[in-house]
Amino acid sequence: MRVIIAGGGTGGHIFPAVAVGHALQRLRPGTELLFVGAKGKMEMEKVPQEGFEIIGLDIAGFNRGSILKNLSLPFKLIKSRMQAKSIIKQFKPGIIVGVGGYASFPVLNIGQGMNIPTLIQEQNSFAGKSNKILGRRARAICVAYENMEQFFPKDKIIITGNPVRKSISDMKATGAEGKKYFGLREGVKTILIVGGSLGAKSINEGIDAQLDELMKEDVQLIWQTGKPYYEQAKTRAAKYSEKVKVHDFIKEMDKAYAAADVVISRAGALAIAELCIAGRPVIFVPYPYAAEDHQTSNAMALVNREAAILVKDSDAPTELVKKLKELLNDDATQQRMSVNLKSMAIKDADERIAKKVMELSS
């Protein structure tokens, strides 16, 4: 079986893609996999680290900050389509899987034009324009949320959940092991702050501004900042180095979730899937500029089931630590959120999707 998996851009696209790739190789040994991403994006580094081959397309999105940078966009779109066609002709896949991100559209679109079966893995509760277009001709659309027929043909939708890394779906680390790994004390309430693989400016600034206030509580922090804010956060937290552990990126997320009593997070689909498995009470600060504001939609799906609290991005500097302190002092709410989160967990999403890929492969 020969499979192309296309997409990337953020951990929220890359980690599910990699999880499906590993599941395919477990369920059907000898499967040949080729990943297609966008040059210069993080998939070009992360995918080879997982042992997979990846080819990068010359493609980029619309740059809202600089109109001049968009002058080359039409040429990149044409070039990426030519590259996608060449890759498909050479690799001859039996099926193409799209996980979202810049590279996903041209590869699936060209593949559909060549009558190759395609499958979409839509992580979010609000589908983007590209996937809505691709969904018309896709053979199957694997989703994590209900009511997705507003975006896709109902007969093609399969609720599979979002794939997460095996280390998290099989989470074995205890709270004590997690705290020890990060050099923290046992028996102290621990807060995990994570803004996605690239960090989150508003979350970082909210914690930075209120750090002294927060340190008056008997708590300790694991603070993933992303690279842009790392040095500033490290300097800011230096005087609390025993209680505040600053990281630009955390690879061992299973240990971070195990250590945490409460989590502050963006509301990307991957983070939500992981938090449901970990069952850690969470305050979401959705990224408001995500396509169609899908992170707010993702978060509200959990807020409406009493599984999470939402703080608007614009309110983070003033409201985030206030809501955090309220939650830390409310054991009943923490317990209810944990139970409700775990009730939504799907641990075998990677294999559910892999089985559908195998079924559709020509």
N, C-alpha and C positions, 0 to 999 in steps of 0.2 A: 504494500500500500504506500502510495506517494502523496504526501500532504503538504500544502503551503499554508502557513499561518501568517497572516499579514496584519500589521498595525503596531502601535506602541506610542511613545511620546511621554508617558508617565508610568509610574509603578502600577497604577490602577489598570492600565492596559497590558503591561508587560508581564506581571506576575500571573494573571489568569492564563495568558497565552502559554507561558512556560509550564504551568500546572497541567494544562490540557496536553501539551507535548509529552510530558513525562507519563501521563496517564495512557496515552496512545501507545507508547513504547512498552509500558507494563502489560497492557491488555493484548497488544499484538506485537510481539517482539519482531524486529526486522523492519518495522515501519520506517520509511525514509521521510525525514522532515526537513523542510526548508523554511526559515523565517524571512520575512521581508519587512524592513523598517524604513525609517527616514534617516538619511545621513546627518550626523551631528546630534542625533537624539540619543537618550540614555539606553535605548534598546541595543544600540550598536556595541555597548560595553556589557550590559547585563546578560543578554542572551548567550553570547559565547562563554560567559562564566558558568552557565548552566550546561555547557557541553553541546550546544546546538550551533549549526551554521546559520549565518544571517547575511543577507545582501541589502544594502542601503539604496533607496531611491533618492534622486535629486528633487525633493519636494518640500514645500513649506506652506504654512497657512497665511491668511491675510494678516498683515501687521498693522494694528490699529494705532500704534504709537508713531509710525513713520511712513507716510504715504510714498516717499521715494523708494523705500525698500520693497514696495509692491510692484515696481515697474518690471521686474524680472519674473513676476509670478506667472503670467500666461505662458512664458517660455518653459518655466519649470514644470507646469502642469502638462504641457505637451511632451516634454522630455520624459517625465515620470511615466506617462502612459506608454511611450515607446519602450522604456526600460521594463515595465511590467509585462508587456507583450513578449519581449525577448526572453525574460525569465521563465514565463509560463511555457513558451514553446520549447525551451531547452530542458526544463525539469519535468514536463509532462505530468502534472499532478492529476490524481483521480478526484480530488476535491480541494477546495480552497476555503479556509476558515478566516473570517474577519473579526478582529477584536476591538476595532475602533482606533482612532489616531490617523495621522496624515496618510500613511502608506496603505491603509485598509481600502479606501475607496477606489483608487485606480486599479489595484490588483483584482479586487472582486468584480469591478465593473467590466474590465477586459475579460476576465474569466467567464462571466455571464454571457458576454458577446460570443464566446467560443463554445458555449453550451457545456461548460464544466460545472458540476454541482457546487453550490456555495452554501455555507452555513454562517450565520451571524451570531456572535455572542454579544448580546446587548447587556452591559452591566448595570445601567442606570434605570431609574423609574420614569425618566423622561427621555425618549429617544431623540437623537440629533437628526438633522436634515439628511446627512449622508446615508445613515442606516435606514431611514424611512424610504429613500430612493432605492437602495440596494434590496430592501426587504420585499419589494414587489416581485423580484425574480429569484430570490433566495429559496432554497428547498426547505430550510428550517431556520427558525429564529429562537435561540436559547436565551431565556430571560430569568431575572431574579425576582421580579415584582409582578403582582396581579394587575389586571386592567390594562394590559399592554396592547389590547386590540384597538385602542384609539390610534396606535401608530403603525401596526402591522396587520396583515391578513390573519384572522383568527385561527384558521386551520393550519397555519405554519408555526404557531407559537407553542413552545414547550417550556414549562417552568422547571429549570434545573438548579437554580441558585447560581451564585458566583464562585468560581474556583478560587481556592486560596492555597498558599504554600503548604506542602505536606507537613512541615514542622509545626504549623498552626492547627491544621485539621486533626493531627495526631498529638496535640499538645500534651506533653508529659511533665514538663517542668512544674515544680511546686512553687508556692509563693516564697518560701525560704530560699530555694535555689535561685530564683529570679533576683531576689534582693542581694544575695551573696555575689552573683555575677556582676551586678552593677556597683558593688561596694557600699551597699546601704544596710541599715540596721533592721533587724527583725522586730515585729511588734509596733512599728511606726507606720501610720497611714501614708501610703505612697501614691503619688499622682504621676501618671504618664501623660506627657504633653507631646503631641505629634501632629505636624501639619502636612502630612503626605510626604512623599519621597523628596520633594523639592523645598519643603518648609512652608510656613504660612506667616506672612508679614504681620497681619493683624493679631494673630495669636501670640506671636513672639513679642510684639510691642505691648500687648495687654499684660502678659506675664512680667515683662521687663519693668513696666511702669508700677506694677503692684507687688513686686517681689518682696520688698521689705515688709509690707502688710501681711503677705502670705506666710512669711517666715516666722511671724508671731504665733502662728498655729503650730501644733506639734506634728509637722508633716515633712516629707522629703520628696524630691522631684527627680524624675527622669525626663530630660528636656531635649527632644530632637528638634533642632532648629532649621535644618537644611543648610547648605553651604553659605548662602549670602549673609546669614545672620549669626553664623557660628562664632566668629571672633568677638563680636560685640556681646553676645550672650555669655561667653566664657569669661570675659572681663567683668561683666555685670555680676556674675554669680561667684566670682573668685572668693569673696569673703564668707560664702556659705558652702565652700567646696565639699564639706563632709555631708551636707544634706541635699545639694543640688548637683546632679551629674549631667553635664551638657555634652551632647553628641550632634555632629552634623547629619549623620545617617546611622540608623540602627539596623544591622543585618539580622541579629538574633531577636526578632520581634516576639517569638514565642516566650522568651525569657522576660521581655519587657511587659507583655500582657500578664504573665504569671506574677510578676512583682507588684503590679498595679492594683490599687483598691478602687481608683476612679481614673477615668481617661478624659482628656480634652483632645478633640480631633476635628479635622475637616470631615466632610460627609461624602467622600468619594465612595464608590460602590465597593471597592476592595476593602477599605477600612471598615465599612459596615459589615461585610461578610465575615471579616476576622473578629470583629467585636461581638457578633452574635455567637460565634463559637466560644470565644473567651468568656463571654457573659459578664463583662466589666461595665458597671454604670458609667454612662458617658454624657458629656456635654459637647454637642456639635456646634461648630462655628462654620457654616457652609461658605464655600468660596462663591461670591455672588456673580463673578464674571465667567463662570463655567457656562458652556453652551446651553442655551435655554434655561439657565439657572437650575440645572438638574440636581445640583447638590442640595439645594433647599428642598426640592421635591423628594430626594432620597431621605433626607433627615426627617421630614414631616411624616413619611410612612412609618417611622419608628416612634416619633413623638405621639402620633395618634393612637399608638398601642401601648402608651405609658412605658416605653422602653428607652427613652432618651429625653434630654433637655436641649433646647435650641437657643443659642445666642446669636443675634445678627452680627455679621462681620463688622458693620459700622459701630456696633455697641460694645465690641470686645474690649476696648481700652478702659471702659468704665464698669461694664456689667459682668465680665467674665469671672474675675476673682470673687466678686460678690456672690454670684450663683454657685461657684465652686464651694465657697465656705458654707453656704446653706445646705448643699448636698452632702458635704462631709459630716455635717451635724445631724443628718436625717437618715438613720439606719434603716427605717422602714421603707423609705423611697429607694434607697440603694438596693435593698433586697428585692423589692417588686420589679425594679428595672432589670436586675440580673436574671430573674426567672423569666420575664417577658422576652429578653434578648435571646436566651437559650432556646426558647420555644420556636424561634425563627431560624435557628441554625441549620444549615445543610452542609454536611461534612464531605459528601461524595460528589459534589457538583462537577469536579474534573472528570470523573469516570462516567457520569451521566452524559456529559457533552461528548466525551471520547466515543462512547457507544453509538451515539447518533451519527458522528462522523464516519465510523466504521460501516454503519448501515447504509449511508448515502454514497459512500465512495464507489465510483464506477470502475 
